[in-house]
């Protein structure tokens, strides 16, 4: 063979080899998925006074990197998504929080339409998208929109089309039913209360979405409603059977690859049709397995319903007597979780403690925005005398106002408010007055300016479970009590006192007692 023929043969052989190599490779992976990140979260107490939450009551509008850097669920999602190296993220303009948090009443339909219009405008402007991640709560309640989170997913689905994955993260206090997963492809709910795992659920949502975008995960979904409603104070996952129910969900996830199980305990203070416990399961294309797991967890929830719901907490007078005994024995600090005070102005336990002439109390916090306004108008200063009736103004569930006579120890900005007041009373007692419901979680929150949490022996906090992060699980407090309040009204475990309009509470355990 001539030199020229050898050269031509080599060229042909190289071309054939190159074609073979290309044809034998797997299909090229898309190098850059574009995912929109949306936040729209509110835990709505429809029974709370104060009127509907309007557009202007929402604070902290964020988009772009501001939204992507917001932490929590979003922080976990963003970190995992960016670690993959093939996902670009778009922070959609999203509302922040509501002034007053979960002590605010219904969201207006106008506000919902306003924020959804803004969200959809941004999504439209960034089409085409490969995925949409939703940071939701699950317990939003909106006038004339029975299932707001499902409606959020539905409106976004109508824009992005049927094939774009929509995946969400939720708080375990969410109220959901099968409608959300009719519009969305996946959901990830916290399994711990307090919610230590919000960041983790964001990471899991990113992993799940990416597998969907790669085409390696095709969700089969199942939802169950066992028919149980419970007060949030009973939902602490540090006790059985709520702890066992979450562990059962984790066991199913451990036994089968690509299985994800959610347990929503529900938020009873939202008067919505899907209120109460919900089970969700997602598997990779195995509908039979999804249904089987959903049935199992649903049945376990039903079998343990009595132990889950039936809780007994001391009334204020009993709690005050137990506090006296704990102090006498040196079992301090004592922490009292004032669980039922959703508006933040109830005076029951404060009056009970003061009637025992107890000392070294720090009460954090008692809501009274009018008192704070009066102090601001008179340019109140540290050291000024304080003589006001405080709290007890939102209705019978709050009791009656309490007269506080003392000295202003602190007056100024704190905890995101323009002003709070710390009022020093005889006996080294301190009452902190705030303009909205405030939940104290850590003792460190009560060390500021000249105030030191360690100078007190008795702590009263407006919290049901979250306070256990800083006061219980750290070993800070030697005595912990969750305190009830008298009367058949909202905030207590006696949910049948509430005037539900959108759900028949008598159909739910414990009120059907079946």
C-alpha positions in Angstrom: 0.0 0.0 0.0 1.4 3.4 -1.0 2.1 6.1 1.6 -0.8 8.1 0.3 -3.2 5.1 0.6 -2.0 4.5 4.2 -2.6 8.2 5.1 -6.1 8.1 3.6 -6.8 4.8 5.4 -5.7 6.3 8.7 -7.9 9.3 8.2 -11.0 7.2 7.5 -10.2 4.9 10.5 -10.0 8.0 12.8 -13.4 9.4 11.5 -15.0 6.0 12.0 -13.6 5.7 15.5 -14.8 9.3 16.4 -18.3 8.5 15.1 -18.3 5.3 17.2 -17.2 7.1 20.3 -19.8 9.8 20.0 -22.6 7.3 19.3 -21.6 5.2 22.2 -21.7 8.0 24.7 -24.9 8.6 26.8 -27.1 11.5 25.9 -25.5 14.9 26.8 -26.6 16.2 30.2 -28.1 19.6 30.3 -25.4 21.8 31.7 -27.5 24.6 33.3 -31.0 24.2 34.8 -32.8 27.5 35.6 -34.9 27.4 38.8 -37.1 30.1 40.3 -37.2 30.5 44.1 -40.4 31.8 45.7 -41.2 32.6 49.3 -44.8 33.1 50.5 -45.2 32.1 54.1 -47.8 32.9 56.8 -49.2 31.0 59.7 -52.7 32.5 60.0 -54.7 32.7 63.2 -58.2 33.4 61.7 -59.6 33.5 65.2 -57.3 36.3 66.4 -58.7 39.8 66.6 -57.4 42.9 64.8 -58.9 42.6 61.4 -57.6 41.2 58.1 -54.0 41.4 57.1 -53.6 43.7 54.1 -50.9 44.2 51.6 -49.2 47.0 53.7 -49.0 44.7 56.7 -46.4 42.5 55.0 -42.8 43.6 55.5 -39.5 42.7 54.0 -40.2 42.3 50.3 -37.1 40.5 48.8 -35.9 39.2 45.5 -32.7 38.3 43.8 -29.7 37.5 46.0 -31.5 39.1 49.0 -34.1 36.3 48.8 -31.5 33.6 48.1 -29.5 34.6 51.2 -32.5 34.5 53.5 -31.5 31.2 55.3 -33.8 28.5 56.7 -35.5 26.4 54.1 -34.3 28.6 51.3 -30.7 28.5 52.7 -30.7 24.7 52.5 -32.2 24.7 49.0 -29.8 27.3 47.7 -26.7 25.6 49.2 -27.5 22.2 47.8 -28.6 23.5 44.4 -25.4 25.5 44.0 -23.2 22.7 45.1 -24.4 20.6 42.1 -22.9 23.2 39.8 -25.5 22.9 37.1 -28.4 24.9 38.5 -28.8 28.7 38.2 -31.2 30.3 40.7 -33.6 33.2 40.3 -34.8 34.9 43.4 -38.4 35.9 42.6 -39.8 39.0 44.3 -41.5 37.6 47.4 -43.2 39.0 50.5 -41.4 38.7 53.8 -43.2 38.4 57.2 -46.4 39.9 58.6 -46.2 42.4 61.5 -47.6 40.5 64.4 -46.7 37.1 62.9 -49.2 34.3 63.6 -51.2 36.5 65.9 -52.7 38.3 62.8 -56.0 37.3 61.4 -57.2 36.4 57.8 -55.1 37.5 54.8 -57.2 39.6 52.5 -57.9 38.2 49.0 -56.6 41.5 47.7 -53.2 41.0 49.3 -53.0 37.5 48.0 -53.8 38.6 44.5 -51.3 41.4 44.8 -48.4 39.2 45.8 -49.3 36.4 43.4 -49.4 39.0 40.6 -45.9 40.1 41.5 -44.6 36.5 41.7 -46.2 35.5 38.4 -44.8 38.6 36.7 -41.3 37.6 37.7 -41.8 34.0 36.7 -43.2 35.0 33.3 -40.2 37.4 32.8 -37.8 34.5 33.4 -39.4 31.8 31.2 -38.5 29.2 30.2 -37.8 27.6 33.6 -36.7 24.1 34.4 -38.1 24.2 38.0 -39.8 26.2 40.7 -39.1 25.9 44.4 -41.7 27.3 46.8 -40.8 28.1 50.4 -44.3 27.9 52.0 -45.7 27.4 55.5 -48.9 25.5 54.9 -51.2 27.3 57.4 -51.9 30.4 55.4 -55.6 31.3 55.4 -57.0 33.8 52.9 -60.5 35.1 52.4 -62.4 33.3 49.5 -59.4 31.0 48.8 -59.9 27.8 50.7 -56.5 26.3 50.1 -54.0 29.1 49.5 -50.8 27.0 49.1 -52.5 24.8 46.5 -53.7 27.9 44.8 -50.1 29.2 44.7 -49.0 26.0 43.1 -52.0 26.1 40.7 -51.4 29.6 39.4 -47.7 28.9 38.9 -48.5 25.6 37.1 -50.7 27.5 34.7 -47.7 29.7 33.8 -44.8 27.2 33.6 -46.8 24.3 32.1 -47.3 20.6 33.0 -43.7 19.4 32.7 -41.8 21.8 34.9 -41.2 20.4 38.4 -42.7 22.4 41.3 -41.4 21.4 44.7 -42.1 23.0 48.1 -41.0 23.0 51.7 -43.4 23.3 54.6 -43.8 23.8 58.3 -45.3 20.7 60.1 -48.1 23.0 61.3 -49.4 23.2 57.8 -53.0 22.4 56.8 -52.9 20.5 53.5 -54.9 17.8 51.7 -54.5 16.1 48.3 -55.0 19.2 46.3 -51.5 20.6 46.8 -49.9 17.6 45.2 -52.3 17.7 42.3 -50.5 20.9 41.2 -47.1 20.4 42.6 -44.6 17.5 42.2 -43.2 17.2 45.7 -43.3 18.5 49.3 -40.9 18.4 52.2 -42.1 19.1 55.7 -40.1 19.6 58.9 -40.2 16.5 61.2 -39.1 18.3 64.4 -40.9 20.8 66.6 -39.0 23.0 67.4 -38.1 23.1 63.7 -34.4 22.2 63.8 -34.6 20.6 60.3 -35.8 23.5 58.1 -32.4 23.8 56.4 -32.3 20.0 55.9 -35.7 20.0 54.2 -34.6 22.7 51.8 -31.6 20.5 50.9 -33.8 17.5 50.3 -36.1 19.6 48.1 -33.2 20.6 45.9 -32.0 17.0 45.6 -35.5 15.8 44.7 -36.0 18.6 42.1 -32.7 18.0 40.4 -33.5 14.3 40.0 -36.8 15.3 38.4 -35.1 17.7 36.1 -32.6 15.0 35.1 -35.5 12.6 34.4 -34.4 10.0 37.0 -37.3 10.6 39.4 -41.0 10.4 38.4 -43.1 10.9 41.5 -46.0 8.8 42.5 -47.9 10.6 45.3 -50.4 9.7 48.0 -52.2 11.8 50.6 -54.2 10.7 53.6 -56.2 12.7 56.2 -56.7 10.6 59.4 -59.3 13.0 60.8 -57.4 14.4 63.8 -57.2 18.0 65.0 -54.9 19.0 67.8 -53.7 22.2 69.6 -50.1 23.0 68.6 -48.9 22.7 72.2 -49.6 18.9 72.0 -47.4 18.6 68.9 -44.0 18.8 70.5 -41.9 16.1 68.9 -39.9 15.5 72.1 -42.7 13.4 73.5 -44.6 10.3 72.4 -46.6 9.7 70.3 -45.8 12.7 68.1 -42.1 11.7 68.3 -43.0 8.1 67.3 -45.1 9.2 64.4 -42.2 11.2 63.0 -39.9 8.3 63.6 -42.2 6.0 61.7 -42.0 8.4 58.7 -38.2 8.3 58.9 -38.1 4.5 59.1 -40.0 4.3 55.8 -37.6 6.7 54.2 -34.7 4.6 55.5 -36.1 1.3 54.2 -36.8 2.3 50.7 -34.7 4.4 48.4 -36.3 7.6 47.0 -39.2 7.4 49.4 -40.3 10.7 51.2 -42.9 10.9 53.9 -44.4 14.0 55.4 -46.5 14.3 58.5 -48.4 17.6 59.0 -49.8 18.0 62.4 -51.9 20.9 61.3 -52.7 24.4 62.6 -56.0 24.5 64.4 -56.2 28.3 64.6 -56.9 28.5 60.8 -60.5 28.0 59.9 -59.9 26.2 56.7 -61.4 23.1 55.1 -58.2 21.0 55.2 -57.3 21.7 58.8 -55.8 18.9 60.9 -53.3 16.1 60.4 -52.1 15.1 56.9 -49.9 12.3 55.6 -48.1 12.7 52.3 -45.9 10.2 50.6 -43.8 10.4 47.4 -42.1 7.5 45.7 -40.2 7.1 42.4 -42.9 5.9 40.2 -44.3 3.2 42.6 -47.9 4.1 43.3 -48.6 0.9 45.1 -45.8 1.5 47.5 -46.8 5.2 48.0 -50.4 4.1 48.9 -49.1 1.3 51.2 -46.9 3.7 53.2 -49.5 6.4 53.4 -52.0 3.9 54.7 -49.6 2.6 57.3 -48.6 6.0 58.7 -52.2 7.1 58.6 -53.3 4.1 60.6 -50.5 4.6 63.1 -51.7 8.2 63.6 -55.2 7.0 64.2 -54.2 4.3 66.7 -52.3 6.7 68.8 -54.8 9.6 68.6 -55.9 9.6 72.2 -52.4 9.9 73.6 -51.5 12.5 71.0 -54.5 14.8 71.7 -55.3 14.3 75.4 -53.0 16.6 77.3 -53.5 18.2 80.7 -51.8 21.5 81.7 -52.1 23.3 85.0 -54.2 26.4 85.3 -52.5 29.7 86.4 -53.2 29.3 90.2 -52.0 25.7 90.2 -48.9 26.7 88.2 -48.2 29.6 90.6 -48.4 27.2 93.6 -46.0 24.8 91.9 -43.6 27.7 91.2 -43.6 28.6 94.8 -42.7 25.1 95.7 -40.0 24.9 93.1 -38.4 28.1 94.4 -38.5 26.8 97.9 -36.7 23.7 96.9 -34.1 25.6 94.8 -35.3 24.0 91.6 -34.7 27.1 89.6 -34.7 28.6 87.0 -38.4 27.9 86.6 -39.8 28.4 83.1 -43.5 28.8 82.4 -44.7 28.4 78.8 -47.8 30.6 78.5 -49.1 28.5 75.6 -52.6 29.8 75.1 -51.9 33.5 74.6 -51.9 34.0 70.9 -52.6 37.8 70.8 -49.9 38.3 73.4 -51.8 40.4 75.9 -53.2 37.8 78.4 -52.6 38.5 82.1 -53.7 35.3 83.8 -50.3 33.8 84.8 -48.7 37.2 85.6 -51.6 38.0 88.1 -51.3 34.5 89.6 -47.6 34.8 90.2 -47.8 38.3 91.7 -50.6 37.2 94.0 -47.9 34.8 95.6 -45.5 37.7 96.2 -42.9 35.9 94.2 -39.6 37.6 93.3 -37.0 37.5 90.5 -39.6 37.1 87.8 -39.0 38.2 84.2 -42.2 38.3 82.1 -41.5 38.3 78.4 -43.5 39.6 76.9 -46.8 41.4 77.5 -48.3 43.1 74.4 -49.7 46.7 74.7 -49.0 49.0 71.8 -51.1 51.8 73.2 -48.9 52.0 76.3 -45.8 52.1 74.2 -47.3 54.9 72.1 -48.0 56.8 75.3 -44.4 56.4 76.4 -43.0 57.5 73.0 -45.2 60.6 73.0 -43.9 61.7 76.4 -40.3 60.9 75.4 -40.0 58.4 78.2 -36.5 57.8 79.6 -34.8 55.1 81.6 -35.4 55.8 85.3 -38.8 57.4 84.7 -41.7 56.1 86.8 -44.2 53.8 85.1 -47.9 53.6 86.1 -50.2 52.0 83.5 -52.8 49.4 83.1 -51.3 46.9 80.7 -52.6 44.0 78.5 -56.0 42.3 78.8 -57.6 44.1 76.0 -58.3 41.7 73.1 -61.3 39.9 74.7 -62.2 37.5 77.4 -59.4 35.1 76.5 -56.9 37.8 77.6 -58.3 38.3 81.1 -58.3 41.9 82.3 -55.7 44.6 82.3 -53.1 44.5 85.1 -51.9 47.7 86.9 -48.1 47.9 86.8 -46.3 50.5 89.0 -42.5 50.6 88.7 -39.6 52.2 86.9 -38.5 52.1 83.3 -35.3 50.0 83.0 -35.2 50.1 79.2 -37.1 51.9 76.5 -36.1 51.7 72.9 -35.7 49.5 69.8 -35.5 45.8 70.2 -36.5 42.5 68.4 -37.3 44.4 65.2 -39.7 46.9 66.9 -39.3 50.6 67.1 -39.8 50.5 70.9 -40.2 48.0 73.7 -40.3 48.8 77.4 -38.8 46.9 80.3 -40.5 47.8 83.5 -38.8 47.1 86.8 -41.2 46.2 89.6 -40.6 45.6 93.4 -38.9 42.3 94.2 -36.6 42.4 91.2 -39.5 41.6 88.9 -39.4 42.7 85.3 -42.2 42.9 82.7 -41.3 43.5 79.1 -44.0 45.4 77.1 -44.1 44.9 73.3 -46.3 46.1 70.5 -47.2 42.7 69.1 -47.1 39.0 70.1 -43.5 38.1 70.8 -42.2 34.5 71.4 -39.0 34.2 73.4 -37.0 31.1 72.6 -33.6 31.7 74.2 -32.4 33.2 77.5 -29.9 35.2 75.5 -32.7 37.2 74.0 -33.3 38.6 77.5 -29.8 39.8 78.0 -29.5 43.3 76.6 -28.6 46.8 77.7 -28.5 46.6 81.6 -30.7 43.5 81.7 -29.2 40.1 82.4 -31.3 37.0 82.1 -29.2 35.2 84.8 -30.4 37.7 87.4 -33.9 36.1 87.4 -35.2 32.8 88.7 -38.7 32.7 87.1 -39.3 33.1 83.4 -42.7 33.5 81.7 -42.6 33.2 77.9 -45.4 33.3 75.4 -44.5 30.0 73.8 -45.9 26.5 73.4 -42.9 24.5 72.3 -40.2 26.7 70.6 -39.0 27.9 74.0 -37.6 24.4 74.7 -34.7 25.1 72.3 -33.1 27.5 74.8 -34.6 26.7 78.1 -35.2 22.9 78.1 -32.9 21.2 75.6 -29.9 23.2 76.8 -30.4 22.2 80.4 -30.9 25.9 81.4 -34.1 25.4 83.4 -34.5 22.9 86.3 -38.3 23.3 86.3 -40.5 23.6 83.2 -44.3 24.0 83.1 -46.7 24.6 80.2 -49.5 26.7 81.7 -53.2 26.7 80.7 -55.7 29.5 80.9 -59.3 29.3 82.1 -62.3 29.6 79.8 -63.6 28.1 76.5 -61.8 30.3 74.0 -59.2 30.2 71.3 -55.6 29.5 72.2 -56.4 26.7 74.6 -56.6 23.0 73.8 -60.4 23.3 73.9 -60.8 23.7 70.2 -64.6 23.0 70.2 -65.0 26.5 71.8 -64.0 28.0 68.4 -66.6 29.0 65.8 -65.3 27.1 62.8 -67.2 28.0 59.6 -65.3 26.1 57.0 -64.9 22.7 58.7 -67.1 20.5 60.8 -65.0 20.1 63.8 -67.4 17.5 65.2 -66.2 15.2 62.3 -62.6 15.3 63.7 -61.1 13.5 66.7 -61.3 14.2 69.6 -64.7 15.8 69.1 -66.2 12.8 67.3 -64.7 10.5 70.0 -64.9 7.5 67.7 
